[in-house]
Structures are given as C-alpha cells and as structure tokens.
Amino acid sequence: MRKSFALLIVAVTVAVSIPAFAELQNVQVGGSLRIRGNYWTSEAGPDSLTQRNPLINQVFPFGLAGYTQWRGVPGGNPAAGLRWPGQPGRNAVVSPVGWDKRGHGVKFVEQKTKLNVKADFTESVSAFVELDSYDIWGEDFRSNYINGADGRAVTNTDVEVYQSYIEANEMFGYPLRLRVGRQEIKLGSGWLVGTNDAGSFFTGLSFDGIRATYATDQFSVDAIWAKLAGTNPAVEEDADTDMYALYGSYLGIENITLDAYWIWVRDAAKQFDTNRGWLGEWWEDVLNVDDYDVTNLHTIGLRGAGTYGALDFEAELAYQFGDAGSVGSTFQGQGLLSPYGPDGASFSNWAGNLQVGYTFDMDYTPRVYGGAAYFGGEDNRDVNFWQWLGAVACPYWHADSSVSFNRLFSDWQYGNFVGAQSHDCTNLWLAYVGVSAMPVENLKLDLSVAYVQSLEDFSSPWATFWLFGSRITLFPNWTFLSDKNADDLCWDLNLKATYNYSEDLSFEAGWSHIFVGDGASDGNFNIGNGLAFEGGTANDDADYFYFETKLCF
C-alpha cells in the first residue's frame, strides 16, 4: 500500500504545483472499504475428480467404459471433472460445480479497498484519480510462520489505477461533458454494461476510453469509445478489441426514463485453426476452412424505468447480431481428422429483463415485487449418425457453432450461486417474486424465490448409468447416441438483511438455498455466455451464507 499512497501524494503534489497551467480551486479525498465473507456448502463446491476407473475397465474391456467420475482419489487430478466426452469437433465437457454433498465447500473472505482524489481546477475542469486493491484474505500475508521468510517483495504489486481521467463540463458554452481516461461506465441499470460490484467477486470494472455526454433537462446522449484489449502492432497490425456505444435517454416524463442504445464490440484479433506453411494455408484459403472474419457484436436495445406513484418498474429489451468468428473458432475439432471450426458463426439472439414492484404506504413500508428475464441461446452440439461419420471421415469437416446471447459486462445477478444465475449466465429464462420490509428503522429484510429453466439443452450420451458411485458412459465417442438433458435448472430461495448503522457504514447478511433440478444435475451450457458447461455428479441441494460490511468516506 506504500506505493499507492506515494502515488496519491505525487498526484496531489503535481496538481498543486502547476499554477501556470491551471489554478487549483478544490481537492477532495475519498474512498471505501468493502469486506465480505462467503461460504458455499459442499454441494456447490468443485466438481468431482476426473479418473478412469480401473475396476470398471476390467468389467467392460476394450475401454468401452469410457470416462467416469470418482471422488477423493488420493493423488488424483484436482481439475474440474469431465462430465461428458466432447462431441465431434468439440472439447471435452467439464463443470465447475458438482451439486454433490461428498465434495468440498468453498469459503473465503474478500476485500476491496478504494482511495481517490478529485482536483477541481475551474468550475468546469477537474481531474479524478482512484486506486484500488482487490484481495482474498490470506493471499498477501507476508511471513511464513514456520521459517519466518518475508514475502513482501512479491505481495505489494496488486494496487491498480482503477480510474484516472480528465473531465471538462459545459464545453464551448453547451451542456457537453467530455471525460477522457480510465473510467467506470454504467449504462442504464447496468444490465449490459456495468461496474461489476454486485454480489461476490466484486473486483470492479473500468474502461480505458473517451465518453462524451450531451445532457439537457429533456434528454441526454452519450457517445463512448473504449479500448478493451490492445495488441502490439509488431505482432499484428489490426488486432485490438474496441467497444463503441451510443446511448440516448428521454427525460421529459416525470420520474420516468426512456432509453435507446447501440453497443458495438469489434474484436479484430486473427483467428485460425492451423499453420501449415504457405502452400497448406493457400489450399485452406481455397477451401475456406481456416480463417475467420472479424468479430462484430452489435447490440441494440430499448429500456424504460421509473416510478408512478407507489409503483416502480424496470424493463429492457435487446437484440444482438453480427459475425461471431471468435466464438466459432472455439468449436474447432479436437482429436479427430478435422481441426477446423465453423467460420460462418453469427450472433442472432434476443434478451429481455422486467421487474415491477409496489410499495405500500403503511408501517414497515412493505414492498412486493416480481420479475423475469430471458437470454436467448442455442446448442448445436448434438449430431446424427451421418454427421458423426462425416466428422470422422472428412478431413475438412466442421461442426456448427452454438452462439447464445452475450451478457457483455452485466451488473445484474439474479441469485448467489455459481452458474445458472451468474453475470454471464445465458441460454435460459427465469422468473422471481419477492417481498421486502423495514421492521425497525435502518433495517431492511428481503425474501425472494426464483425459478430458472434452460432454453436449448445439451445432448448427452444415452448409454450412461451409475456404478460404484461413478457415472459410466458406454461408447463415449459414439456421440450420435444421445438424448437431450432436462431443462429445469433450479428453484432459488434468497433471504438477506441490510442494516445502515450510519450514512457511511452498513452491514449485510444473507442466506440462499438452491433446490437443484434435473437440468442442473444433468448439465447444460448456460455459463460463460453459453460456452461453458455446468452439471453435477449428483443432485444434492446447496446453501450459501455471507456477511458483508461496507464503509464509504
């Protein structure tokens, strides 16, 4: 932290010592501390170990038993367990959770520290610098209690410049604000672009870019450019990932905001499957089987939010389209004759979000609310016999990709469990109802329940059964013998209490329980924006507990 305070002092000193360029009028120092303890029970812990069961291979010779799952194998690989063998042209399927009480729980305490300084030079020109550090308790302890070794040399490098920008207001006499530099960007309620500060793993999110805002009493328009990833031009001239956005809001209706937006993410990094020299690459270009188009993810949407008397609402609808080469390249072949992925993948999915609440004017100020969300998706991993045979026989065969709605940089979290309700969950729909009240001053209680269901389900090999505590798959590579998994993912019950001790200090505690459905146990591609799998070695329900305190100054 010494480096962070030194950097802060340098920033303030420089701001104070340049009167020839601008007269410093005001300096404000602030920050926040957020500490949260998390505990997921064993059912929501990591998936079982991936092992080949030697006993089963003796019962079923010639390797027909395929992959199995065993827990607690001494010296076993601690990596996530293999749920199903990969379909032709796909990687093997793994899961980050097990829904199995024989697993291990997950517990940790996370802390985020933020320190900022704002310097006003004139009424319209200012600079803002914010440092932050996100840590898990114990990972930065500087001494080994056995030998006393000091680890300070490698533990003081995680302080980052979280925000650092120059802001100019009322430019050229117009209601125009220009913000240049690293900055948080939250559009609307943060349903697609936010700051990653909700729930656990609140690492925060800031963007390097420029934001221009033209705002009046009736409307506002934001134009945004942000650099998401940069590549050395010596490696590849046009390989950066950029985000562009236009976001307009109409404010002419009292207590109601109507928004319309367009967000464009362009990923120009070159995607290819092989490197066979000039002759081989030329032949692959002729066959059009190796190179992918630049990824262009366009999202257009409408949003309405506000209050009408005791009624509050939030509604948003979005559609995505464009080339999805970076997604298609992830479906390249593995271990068969063809190494190629589909070069014609595209985005084409809808998504929507709705929440409505009503607050009663009575003791305890009770509020009832309900909502629903939909994130379109597809799963083309199932193949028939002729497709399976083509994948084996044709050296230039490629599978269809599965492109689901991309959640971009969402702040919305519909529950507290990994997967079905994380920030990148998609290819599903959900509905929820809840009630909140304030039984005493400064204390708010909130109870809600949600139902989650998958849209397009993964097809798993049907020749599967349990033996000696392991899931056995006969003929693991004969993936044309498959059936759709179930689609009911879970019921999720959530209870939390928030106590505002003062204007600056608050405490929050919560408990969640997931009723695991057959779909969550069988597994589907709902996480990682539809590119990652979650499924269980069992279907045991799980619990989550947390306690959080936050101080702002």
N, C-alpha and C positions, 0 to 999 in steps of 0.2 A: 504494500500500500504506500510505501515511502515514495515510490516512483509516481504514483497517481497524485499525491499531494504536491510533490515537486512540480509536476506538470501543471497542476492547477495554479500554483503560485506563479509559475512562469507566465501562464496565460493572463493572469490579472496584472502582473507587473508590466507586461508588454502593452496591455490595454491602457494602463495608467500613464505610460511613459511616451506616448506618441501624440502629444497635443498639437503638433504641427499638422497632423492629418485630420484629427477629429477631437473635439472636446468631450471628454468623458463626463456624463451627467449623473449616472447612477450605476451601481453594481449590486446585484442580488446573488446570494449564495443559498443553495437549497440542496435537497436530496431526499432519499428514502431508504429504509431498511425493511426487507420483507423476508420472513423466515417461516418455513412450512415443513412440518414433519408428515411423512406419508407412510402408510402401511397397507399393502395388498396381501391378503391371505394366500396360502399356498396354491389354491385353485387357480388364481390369476397370475401365478408365477411362470417362469420359463418352461418351455415345452420339454418333454422327456428326451433322454439321450438317444441318439441315433446309433443303433447297433445291429449287426447281423446276428441273429440268434442261432448259435451252432447246433443246439438241440433240434430246432425246427428244420434246419438244413439236413439233419440226419433223417428226420421223419419224411421230409419231402426232398429227395435227392435231386441232382441236376440243377440246383439253385432255384427251383420253382417257388420256394417260399418267399423270395424277394426280400424287401426291406421290412424290418419290424421295429417296434419301439420297446426298449427296456428302460426302467428307471433304476438309478442308484448303482450302476455297474462300476465297480472300482476301476479307476484309471480310464474311465470312459471319456469320450469326447464331450466337453461341456457345451458344444454348439447346439443351436436350436434343432429339434428333432425333425426328421424327414417324415412328412405326413403322407404324401403320395409320390410315386415316381413321376417324373416330368412327362408330359405328353410329347409326341414327336415335335421337335422344334422348340421345346421349352426347357427351362431349367427345372431341376427338381424342386418340389414344393416343400417349404418349411414353414413353421409357425412360431411366433414369439411367445405364445402362451399355451397352457396345457389344459385348463379347466379340470385339473386333476389334483385331488387332495393329497396325493402322495408326493407332490412337488415341493418346492421351497417358496416361502413367502418373499416378498420384496419390500424392504423398508429402507428409508434414507431421509435425511434432513437436508433441505436445500435452502440456500440463502442468496439473495440478490442485494447488492449494495450499490447505490447510485449517488453521485455527488456532482452538482452542476453549478455553473456560474453564468449569469447573464449580465452583459455590459451594454448599457444604453449610451450611445454617442450623441444622438439628437432625438427628437420626438419620433422620428421615422426610421432611424438606422440603429441596429443593435447586432450583437453577436452572442451566440449561445454555445457553450461547451459543456458536455456531460460525459463523465467517466462512469463505467460500471464494472462490476465483477460478479459473475455467477459461480457459485461454488456448492459442492456437496460436502457436508461436514465430514472431516477426517481425511479428505483427499489432499489437503495442503498442510497437514501437521508437519512441523519442521524437524522433529527429532525422533530417532529410533530409541524406544525405551530400553532396548537390550544393550546396544553398544553406544548410545548417545550421539550417533552420527547426525550432523546438522545438514538438512536438505534445503536450506534457504536459496541456494544457487539455482534451483530448478523449480521453485514453487512461487516465485513472485513475478511471473510473466503473464498472468491471466487478467490483468487490468486492461480494459479496452476503451478506446474513444468511441462511445456509443452514439453520441450526437456531437456535431460540430458544424455550425452553419452561420452564415450571414443573412440577416433579414432586413429588407427595405420595404417600408409601407408608404402608402399614398404617393406612389411614383408618378412623376410628371403631372401631379395635380389630380390624378384619377384614383379611384378606390382599388388600386392594384398593389398586391403584395408579392414580392419575389423572395424566395428562400433558396439559397444555394449552399450545398454541402451535405454532409451526412445528417439524416433526419428521420424521425418516425413519420409514417404515413398511415393514416387510418381513414378509409373511405366509408361513409355511412356508419353503420354499426360494426364495421369490421368483419362482415360476413365473408368477404373475399379477400380484402386487403386490410390487415390489422397489425398489431404490435406484439403478438404472441405473449400476452401477460395474463391469460386466463388459466385457471386450474393449476395443475402441477407442471413441472418442467417449464417454468416461466422465464425462459432465457432472454426474452425480449427480441425485438426485430427492428432494425433501422435500415434505411436505404441511402445509397450514395447517388445524389442526383439534384435536379432542379424542379422546384414547384412554383408555379405562378398562379395566383388566385385573384380573380376579379369579383368583388363582393359588394352588393348593394342591399338595401332593405327588402327588395323584392326577389332577388336571385343571386346566385354565385356560380362561377365556373372555375374549375381547376384544370390546369394543363400540367402534366407530370412526365418527366423523363428520369429513369433511374437505371444505373448500371448494376446488374445483378451478378455478373461474372465477367472477368476480363482475361484475355489470353495474350501472351507475348507475341507481337507481330512477327517476330523472327520464327516462331513456330507455325503460326497460321494467321494470315492477314485479317480475315473476317471470321472470327470465331467467338465473339462475345455474346453474352446474353443480356438483353435490354428489355425494359418494360416501359411502355408508353400508355398514358391514360388521359382521357377527357371525362370529367365528372361534373355534371351540372345539377343544380338544386333550385327549385322554385319555392320561395318562402312567403308568397303572397296570401296564404291561408293561415289564419291564426292557429298557432300551436301544431301545425302540420307541415311536414317537409315532403316534397315530391322530387325524386332524383331520377336521372337517366345517365348512363355511363357506357363507355367503351374502354376496355383494357386489352392491350396487345403485348404479348410476351414473344420476343423473337430470339430463338436460340440458333446461332449460325455455326456452331461447332460441327466440324465434319464428322459424319457417321459412316463407318464402313465395316464390313464383315471380315475381309481378308486382305492380305498384302502379298500378291503373287508375282511381283515384278511387272515390268511394262507390258509384256505380252499377255500374261494372265489377266492383268487389270483391263487391258484393251478388250479381251474376249468377254469379260464380265460386263463391261460397259455395253458391248453389243447385245448381250442377253438382258441387260438392265436388271441385274440381280445383286449388285453390290453397294451402290451409292444411294444415299437418302437425300431427300430435299431438306432445305432449311425448315426448321420447326417454326410455325407461325400459329400461336394460340390466341385466337380472338374471343373475347367475352363481351357480350352486350347485355344490358340489363336495365330494369326499372325497379324503383323502390319507393315505398310510401311509409311514413312513420309519424307518430304524433299522439296527441290526446284529444278526446272530445268529451268534455265533462269528466265523469269518473271512468271512462273507457280509454284504454291505451292500446295501441296496435303497432305492429312491425311486420311489413310484408315485402318480399323481394322475389323477383323472377329473373333468371339469367339463361342465356343460351351461348354455347361455345361452338366454334367452327374453326377450320384451318388445317394445315398439314401437321402431321404428328410423327415426323421421321424419328425423333429421339425416343418416342415410345415404341415404334415399330422395330427399331434396332435391338430392343431388349428381347424380342421374340425370335432371335436367330437360333439356328439349330445347335444342339449340344450332343455330341457323341454319335450322330448318325452321319450319313453320307453328305448331306447338305448343310453348310454352315450359314445359310442365308436367312435373313428375316424379311418381312414384308416391307417394301419400300413405298407402298401406297396407303399407309395408315393415315387416318384423319380424325379430327375432333368433330363430334356431332352429337351433343347431348344437352338436355335441359336440366335445370335445377331450380328449386323454389324453397322459400322459407316463410313461415307465417307464425306469428304469435299475437294473441289477443288476451287482454286482462281487464278486470273490473275491480275497482277499489271501493269498498263500502264506507260510507260516512257514518261511522259508529265507533264504539270503544274497540281498542286493539287494531283499528284500521285494517281489517282483513281484506286480502286481495285474492281473487281466484283467477286462474289463467290457464290457457291451453295453447297448444301449438303443434305444428307438423313441419316436416322437411322432406325434400325429395332430391336425390342426387342420381341422375341417370347413369347407366353403365351397361357394359356388355361383357360377355365371357365366351370367347370362341375357341376355348381350349379342347372341347370335345371333338373327336374325329370319327368318321365311319371307317369301315374296313378298307375301302379303296383309297381314301385319303391317307390312312395309316400305311398302306402298301406303297403308295407314291412317295411318302416321306422316306421310306426305307430304300426304295429303288432308284429314285430320281436324284442325281447329284445337285440339281438346281431347284429343287422343290423348296417352297417356303410356306409357312403356316399363316393363317390370318391373325392379325393382332387383336387385342382386346383393349379398347380405349374407353375409359369412363370419364365422367365429369371431373375436372381438375379443381380442387378446392383452393388453389393458389396459396395465399398467405392468410388463411382464415383465423379469426379470433374465436369463433363460435365453437363451444364444446358442449355437447348435449348430455354428458354424463362424466363419470370419473374412472371408467375402465379403459384399458388399452384396447384399441381396435375399433369395435363397432361404433364408438362414439368419440373418437379422437379427432384432432383438427384435420386429418387427411382422409377421414372415412368417406366413402362414396359407394356407388352401386347399391344403394339401399334407400328405404324410406322409413320414417319414424313418426310417431305421434306421442304427445305427452299432455298431462294435466297436472295442476298443482295448486297449492294454497299457501299463502304467507300471512303472518300476523305479527303484531308487536305487543306481547303480553305485558311488558313493562317498558318504561322509557329507555331508548337506546338499544334495546334487544329485539332482534328480528329473527323469527323462526320461519323456515321454508321447507315444505314437504312436497315432493313430486314423484310421479311414476311415469315411465316411458315404455313403449313397445317398439322394437326395431326388427325390420324384416329385409332380407336381401332381395335384390331385383333379378339379376342374372346369376344363376348358381353354377358352381364348379361341378364338372362331371368326374366322379372318382371311379376307379376300377371296382367293378361289382363283385369280383371274386375275392372278397375280403371278409375275415372273421377274426374272433379273439381266441387266443390260446396261450395259457400260462401267463396271463397278464400282458400279452403283447398283441398288437394288431397285425395280422398276417395278410399279405396280398399275394395271391397266386398269379402267375404270369404277369409280373409287374410291367413289362414292356408291351403287353398286348392291350394298349390303352383304348382300342376301339370297343372293348368290352367294358362299358361304363354306364353309370346312371347318375342323374342329377342329384346332388345333395339337397337336403332340406333347406328351406328358406327362412324359417323362424329363428332369428338370432337370439333374442333375449327379451325379458322384462327387466327394467332397471328402476330400483327404488332409491330415492335420494332424500336425505334429511340433513339440514345444516342450520346452525345458529350463528348469528353475527352480532357482536356487542361492540358498540362505539364508545370506548372509555372516555375519549375526548375528541376534539376536532382533528387531532393529529394521530391518535393511537387507536387501533381497532384489533379485535380478536375474532377468530372464526374457527369453528369446529364442525366436522361433518362426518356422516356415515352413509355408505352406499352398499346396496346388496343387488347382485345380479342373479336372476333366475335364468340359467343357461338353457337355451333352446337347442333342438336337434340341429338346426342350421349352424349354430356356433360350434357345436361339438364336431359335426361332420367337417365343417370348414368351408369358407368361401373367400374370394378375392374382394375384400372390402376396405382394406387399409392400404397405405402407400398410394393413394389416389387410384386404387384398383389394380395395382401392380404387385401387391404383397398379400400373402395368404395368412389367415388366422383360423386355426382349428384345434380341437382338443384330442388328447388321448383318453379323455373321459368327458362326462357332462356334469361335473360337480359345481354347485353354486359357489359364489365367491363374495367376499366382503372387502370393503375399503374404508379406512379411517384416516382422518387428517386433522391437524391442528395448525393454525396459521396466525401469526401476528404481523402487523404492518404499522410502521411509523413514518410519517411524512413531515418534513421540516423545510 
